[in-house]
């Protein structure tokens, strides 16, 4: 098991896994710090800058989507509890309704956010691993009913995180990079929807931006 929490009692039946662990052998897309299993029916959409540095990853299946992020964490403790509290405060300040519930990975955050199309459900899950944290944000049907996550949950369970050994500021996004062959074949694109699928990956380019779960980095990990 690559994370703490109640699910750890299930043994090594699910990830996300640390690169140092023996993860199940399946085909995965290697994006550097994150390796995403190939699951039937799941489209992997990425936004990257012209150098192939990934800014956003969204997995799509049917009417559901899962946005993934992976961040540095300290050796001594997990950061999901604190990050979740800050996300909840931020969403509440923006007028969203939120609640914390016990999920498969421990406590998760469910929210109804205001959009021009009306209230939109989001479901935030976090998994603390050795010096890293994976954050997933479910949208669509899977945000309301975890059972609807299906293949998206399979992708989350099969993730492998390669944290690396170098020190990083806590909450710093871990580096994600398109495989060279994907970056070369995808070519320039205006956004993630205009890139052509390459080996199951839809790639688009955008200007770089940071995606920290909180604007307050602390120390180094």
Secondary structure as GFF3:
##gff-version 3
##sequence-region A 1 221
A	DSSP	three_ten_helix	6	10	.	.	.	ID=ss1
A	DSSP	beta_strand	17	18	.	.	.	ID=ss2
A	DSSP	beta_strand	28	30	.	.	.	ID=ss3
A	DSSP	beta_strand	34	37	.	.	.	ID=ss4
A	DSSP	beta_strand	43	48	.	.	.	ID=ss5
A	DSSP	beta_strand	54	61	.	.	.	ID=ss6
A	DSSP	beta_strand	64	72	.	.	.	ID=ss7
A	DSSP	alpha_helix	80	93	.	.	.	ID=ss8
A	DSSP	beta_strand	97	103	.	.	.	ID=ss9
A	DSSP	beta_strand	106	115	.	.	.	ID=ss10
A	DSSP	beta_strand	118	129	.	.	.	ID=ss11
A	DSSP	beta_strand	132	140	.	.	.	ID=ss12
A	DSSP	alpha_helix	141	144	.	.	.	ID=ss13
A	DSSP	three_ten_helix	146	149	.	.	.	ID=ss14
A	DSSP	alpha_helix	151	157	.	.	.	ID=ss15
A	DSSP	beta_strand	160	161	.	.	.	ID=ss16
A	DSSP	alpha_helix	180	186	.	.	.	ID=ss17
A	DSSP	beta_strand	197	198	.	.	.	ID=ss18
A	DSSP	beta_strand	201	205	.	.	.	ID=ss19
###
